[in-house]
């Protein structure tokens, strides 16, 4: 049985991206438990219920988008301390700047390089896992 050192919540509506992330964590971050939510609304419930060490949040979600979900997380005393890594296909410098100014801890554009993504996640989780 695997003993997990950290927990990450991934909020993403695209099933292919969800499957890719599952594979990345299984292969490159096996000591990290990956929780998954397909909507921001479910992600908020899971964030409050599980208090993950990191949230990876897609910005372009249907319904409540990533910016709106981040604002709710920031205003909730229970979740305001959790770092949030924003992800999006929007890769312009202004998109990245907007996300960081809104309060995302970091921002990764899709498609991303697995090695760079893994290093960013490790850094946000406090180093080696």
KAHU-V470959 format. One record per backbone hydrogen bond with DSSP energy under -0.5 kcal/mol. NH is the residue of the N-H (numbers start at 1). CO is the residue of the C=O. E is the energy in kcal/mol with one decimal. If there is no record, write none. Layout:
BEGIN
NH/CO/E + NH/CO/E
END
This chain:
BEGIN
4/2/-0.7 + 5/31/-3.1 + 6/31/-1.3 + 8/33/-3.0 + 9/54/-2.4 + 10/8/-0.5 + 10/35/-3.0 + 11/9/-0.5 + 11/56/-3.1 + 12/10/-0.6 + 12/37/-2.3 + 15/13/-0.6 + 18/14/-2.2 + 19/15/-2.5 + 20/16/-2.4 + 21/17/-2.5 + 22/18/-2.2 + 23/19/-2.2 + 24/20/-2.6 + 25/21/-2.6 + 26/22/-2.4 + 27/23/-2.4 + 28/24/-3.1 + 29/24/-0.7 + 29/25/-1.5 + 32/29/-2.0 + 33/6/-2.7 + 33/31/-0.5 + 35/8/-3.3 + 35/33/-0.7 + 37/10/-2.5 + 43/39/-2.4 + 44/40/-2.6 + 45/41/-1.6 + 46/42/-2.7 + 47/43/-2.6 + 48/44/-2.1 + 49/45/-2.2 + 50/46/-2.4 + 51/47/-2.1 + 53/7/-2.3 + 54/7/-1.1 + 55/83/-2.1 + 56/9/-3.2 + 57/55/-0.6 + 57/85/-2.6 + 58/11/-2.3 + 58/56/-0.5 + 59/87/-2.6 + 61/59/-1.1 + 65/63/-0.5 + 66/59/-2.4 + 69/65/-2.5 + 70/66/-2.5 + 71/67/-2.0 + 72/68/-1.8 + 73/69/-2.5 + 74/70/-2.7 + 75/71/-1.6 + 76/72/-1.1 + 77/75/-0.6 + 79/76/-1.1 + 80/76/-2.0 + 82/79/-1.7 + 83/53/-0.6 + 85/55/-3.1 + 86/84/-0.7 + 86/106/-2.6 + 87/57/-2.0 + 88/108/-1.5 + 91/89/-0.7 + 95/92/-0.5 + 96/92/-2.0 + 97/93/-2.6 + 98/94/-2.3 + 99/95/-2.2 + 100/96/-2.4 + 101/97/-2.6 + 102/98/-1.9 + 103/99/-0.6 + 103/100/-0.7 + 104/99/-2.1 + 105/84/-2.0 + 106/84/-1.1 + 108/86/-2.7 + 110/88/-2.6 + 117/113/-2.8 + 118/114/-3.0 + 119/115/-2.4 + 120/116/-2.2 + 121/117/-2.5 + 122/118/-2.5 + 123/119/-2.4 + 124/120/-2.5 + 125/121/-1.8 + 126/123/-1.2 + 127/122/-3.0
END
